[in-house]
């Protein structure tokens, strides 16, 4: 299960990298348009913000799915390598799953509040920003659940 989570996490990190590159291009174009042509694009604030939010949440979710997020490597130093370490790691995974699921639930609530509104410049659904959170937090829960399942195989 952890191998599937790692593959999905790698894809999410690749997509986050692409979105970061697009974010950089959008900001550079905005600067060039503003100072080179004297005219700022209408999407100058909205598009980079949307790209950055999606890149951040997908990157965080991808890192957790690959097992590299929310971990400083201190637990093995404190608990050693025995049963206590396995129980501590399982407890940490459960805590991450619970937090991520509660956060997804809150994010879906925000999506409902955003309703059918649209963004000003791009005309995208206003919930586009919140869906990024749901996707990233869902990946975080999936990664922790995959690790937890593999611990007890």
C-alpha angles and dihedrals in degrees: 000000000000089000090057090047090049091051092049089045091053090051090049091050090049090052090047089053091051091049090049090053090049089048090053092048091049092051092046091049090049091053092046092048094047098047101024101042102018093235127101117212114246090238094052096117103024103050098048090046092051092047092048094049092050092045092050096049095042090047092050092046092046092049092051092046088054090049097248104105130080091018130107096174093243098122096073089049092052101036101029123217103301138090093299090059092051092048092046091050091048091050090050091051091050091049091051092048092050093046093046093047092049089048092050089051091051091047092052087051089055089049089056091049091050087056118170096333120131135217117261103238106026100030091228121148109280087230090067090095093050094048087063089060093047091050095047095044090046089055090050091053091046093051093049092045091051091052092047092051092049092050091063099042 
